């Protein structure tokens, strides 16, 4: 089942790349921004609850799709780009096992515990 889920996430990542190709941006923008959502981890400096909230906000594909669709509706390419980056990044993270976070610590995700001591 893990392989199937990773393949599904990979498919969504490729879909994000395809959506990006429809925009009029050079490819280096995608490469430069793909890890930008990880800056949301700064929230952990203010505690697990704030960290989980900020991380999950920037890694929630529903929000990514909403931002992308808002960009289409308002005809704002930058919003479409942000939505695509958020969507693609969330899929890339989930390929590597990084899921949405619980409030009891960074290593506790909806995909299971991450880190050296996976119990």
PyMOL commands that set and color helices and strands:
alter all, ss='L'
color gray80, all
select helices_A, chain A and resi 2-21+27-33+36-46+48-58+61-74+77-95
alter helices_A, ss='H'
color red, helices_A
select strands_A, chain A and resi 108-109+112-113
alter strands_A, ss='S'
color yellow, strands_A
deselect
rebuild
show_as cartoon
